[in-house]
Amino acid sequence: MKADTTIVVRDSGELVAVLPFLMGYHPHDAVALVGMRHGRLDFGACFDLPPPDVDDAELQSGAADAAAAALRQTPDHVVIIGYGPPERVTSVVLRVAEALQVVGVRIDDVLRVHDGRWWSYACDDQGCCPAEGTPCLPPDSAIAAEATYRGQVALPSRRDLVAQLAPVEGPERAAMGVATERARSRFDGLLEGPGVEKRIRQAGRLAVREAEKRYRSGGVLTDAETAWLGVLLSDLSVEDYAADRTGPHEWRAGLWTDVLRRVEPVHVPAPACLLGLTAWQLGRGALARVAVDRALDAEPGHEFAGMLHQLLGFAIPPEIVRRWRR
């Protein structure tokens, strides 16, 4: 995840306070790596803690993977933050620290956060790092207020982030089912006579541009329009066209979140991938991961979703693709 923020962080306590806003949720039972470059918070990555009974070889392998992901971001230095009790966190964060040192990444601090307090493994000065831990800043702290003012949100957990992409239910689902049947009948009409590919391509491009126009101006699609777009995106040429037009815009994230939640299950992969691609370019790695997971759950062999899974898994920064596209 890449961060794009001008919030000033002066110490470890403020870093602990602002990180959930950069991630989009409050981490639990996890390890976060925060990278700095040129005096700025440059990226953050979050990994689940391994099971308590994990053997040392697996722990070392996981730490090496985390270090490799951080190295690809070329940070000046990183901070490691473990979330959980010491018996779960200590061995993991120290292993990650060792792996980072092996690949030559400078470590600024190693922290642990649990039950409203934080500790530093790199500081043994009781004056600034007491044994009982330092209280975390309150939810209404100045730095949290500033992050909120800048439009950043910290959900209670990753589960809440997943819930934001859950399919609509009840009357909304029933209405979308009816709209989708009509859209499929309409799509069948495009298959009659010569020039099928051209008709589908033209209809798809028109639907994508209309959806972009609507959300860019603060509007939303109707059920019929959403169903029609979802059906058209099942064609690879339309999916590719929409993907080529993605960019780091919040309104695009809103567009593809809405379409993803409303389309019928068979049409989930394309809008899920488009949301994942948009979120990745926005630096919202956690959202991108959840979106790609939805695509792969719906269609494990989906090629676009598999590509995004690799991009996220290898922590490829969006700037590399932006430079390549230019």
LINRA-V745940 format. One record per pair of residues at least 12 apart in sequence whose ideal C-beta (glycine too) atoms are under 6 Angstrom apart, sorted by the first residue. I is the first residue (numbers start at 1). J is the second residue. If there is no record, write none. Layout:
i = [I | I]
j = [J | J]
This chain:
i = [1 | 1 | 1 | 2 | 2 | 3 | 3 | 3 | 4 | 7 | 7 | 12 | 12 | 13 | 14 | 16 | 16 | 16 | 17 | 17 | 17 | 17 | 18 | 18 | 20 | 21 | 21 | 21 | 22 | 23 | 23 | 23 | 24 | 24 | 25 | 25 | 25 | 25 | 26 | 26 | 27 | 27 | 28 | 28 | 29 | 29 | 30 | 30 | 30 | 30 | 31 | 31 | 31 | 32 | 32 | 33 | 33 | 33 | 34 | 35 | 35 | 35 | 36 | 36 | 36 | 37 | 37 | 42 | 43 | 45 | 47 | 49 | 49 | 49 | 50 | 59 | 63 | 63 | 63 | 64 | 66 | 67 | 67 | 67 | 69 | 70 | 71 | 71 | 72 | 73 | 77 | 77 | 78 | 79 | 79 | 80 | 80 | 80 | 80 | 81 | 82 | 83 | 84 | 85 | 89 | 93 | 97 | 109 | 110 | 116 | 117 | 117 | 118 | 118 | 119 | 161 | 161 | 162 | 165 | 165 | 167 | 168 | 168 | 175 | 176 | 176 | 179 | 179 | 179 | 180 | 180 | 183 | 183 | 183 | 184 | 187 | 200 | 201 | 204 | 204 | 205 | 207 | 207 | 207 | 208 | 211 | 211 | 215 | 215 | 215 | 216 | 226 | 226 | 230 | 230 | 233 | 239 | 242 | 246 | 246 | 248 | 248 | 252 | 253 | 253 | 256 | 256 | 256 | 256 | 257 | 259 | 260 | 260 | 268 | 269 | 269 | 269 | 269 | 269 | 272 | 272 | 272 | 273 | 273 | 273 | 275 | 276 | 276 | 276 | 276 | 280 | 281 | 288 | 289 | 292 | 292 | 292]
j = [44 | 283 | 285 | 43 | 283 | 22 | 41 | 283 | 283 | 146 | 147 | 109 | 111 | 137 | 143 | 113 | 118 | 136 | 137 | 141 | 143 | 144 | 143 | 147 | 154 | 147 | 152 | 154 | 44 | 44 | 46 | 286 | 161 | 286 | 155 | 157 | 158 | 161 | 154 | 156 | 46 | 83 | 83 | 157 | 49 | 84 | 46 | 48 | 49 | 83 | 47 | 82 | 92 | 46 | 81 | 45 | 70 | 78 | 79 | 73 | 75 | 78 | 75 | 76 | 77 | 75 | 76 | 75 | 73 | 69 | 66 | 84 | 88 | 92 | 62 | 95 | 95 | 96 | 99 | 99 | 96 | 99 | 100 | 103 | 315 | 105 | 103 | 105 | 315 | 317 | 106 | 108 | 105 | 108 | 109 | 93 | 96 | 97 | 110 | 111 | 112 | 113 | 114 | 114 | 112 | 110 | 110 | 122 | 122 | 136 | 133 | 135 | 134 | 136 | 133 | 286 | 290 | 290 | 290 | 294 | 261 | 261 | 262 | 223 | 223 | 262 | 223 | 224 | 227 | 227 | 264 | 227 | 228 | 231 | 231 | 231 | 235 | 237 | 232 | 238 | 241 | 228 | 229 | 232 | 242 | 229 | 255 | 251 | 254 | 255 | 251 | 259 | 262 | 263 | 267 | 270 | 270 | 274 | 277 | 278 | 281 | 282 | 278 | 278 | 279 | 271 | 274 | 275 | 278 | 275 | 271 | 272 | 275 | 298 | 295 | 298 | 299 | 302 | 305 | 291 | 294 | 295 | 295 | 304 | 305 | 291 | 288 | 291 | 292 | 308 | 318 | 318 | 312 | 312 | 305 | 308 | 309]
